Amino acid sequence: MEIINEKLANAINVQDKSIVSRQIIKKPNGNVTLFAFDEDESLTEHTSPYEALVQIVEGRMNITIGGSPYNVEEGEMILLPPNIPHGLVALEKTKMLLIMIK
């Protein structure tokens, strides 16, 4: 078992023109994944059958849910409902925690 005892912001680094991810927990009932986005990097609109919670660890993102845009900043969270299209764009170098519950 890996013990993680560090600040989330220090657990991953932003890479130029990339999206980097680090899986923290993978269980049958859900996952916790840390992402690092360079500025303007994005995930195109998609759906998931599962509810997910996004927390911005550092930076800012524009997250679109069901066609409505939301600017989410450091320390803020937003819920991604199941089966609703969502996409996101990093407005600056951003680190994001994704908690997906199955």
N, C-alpha and C positions, 0 to 999 in steps of 0.2 A: 504494500500500500504506500502510495506517495503522499507525504504530508506537505501541504502547501501552507506556508506561513510567511506571506509577503503582501505588500500593498498591491492591489489590482493593477494600478497604473505602472508598476515596476515589473509585472509578470509578462509583459509583451511589449514589443517595440514596433513602431511604425516603420515601414520600408517604402522607399520611393516608388510611386506609381503602382502600389500594390494593396491588396487586402490580405492580412495575415490573421490566422486564427489559432487558438490554443484551447483544446477541450479540457475543461476542469473536472467535470463529472459526466459520465455516460452510464445511465441506468435504464432498465426497461421502461420505467415510468417517466423519464425525462432526461434532459441534458442541460448542462451549464457550459457555455462557450464564451471565451473572451476574444474579441476581434480588435484589430488595429487597422484603420483606414487612412491612407494618405488623402490629402485634400482633393476633392472632386471625384474620388473613387465611389462607386455605387454598386448596389445590388438592384437589378432590374425588378420590376413588379412581378410578384409571384404570390401563390397562396400556400397555406399550410393547413393540414387538418387539425392542428393542435394550437392551443392558446400559448402565447409567448409574452414574456415581459422583457423589455429592453431598458437598460439603465446606461446612461452616458457617464463614463468614468472620467474622461477628459475630452474637451472639444465640443463641437456642435454638429448636429445632423438635421437634415430635412427628411422627415419620414412621412410618406403618403400612405394613408389607410382608406381604402374604399373611395379613392379620388380626392380626399381631403388632405391638404398639407399641414404638417405640424413641425415647428422648429423646436427641437429638443436640445437642451443645453446641459453642460456638466452638472451632475448631481440630480438631474431629473430622470423620471421614468415614464414609459408609455406602454400601454397594453396593446398587443396585436391580437385581435380576435381570430378564432379559427375560421377558415374558409372565406376570408375577406382579403381581396388583393392588397398587397402592401409592397413598397419599395423604399429605398433610402439612398441618400447622397450625403457624403461627408462635406460639410461647409468649410472645414479646416481639418488638420490632422486630428483624428478622433479615435478614442478607445471606447469600446462598447461591450457591455456584458449582456448576453442573451440567455434567458432562462426559459426553456421550453418544457411544458408539462404535457404529458400524453394522457 
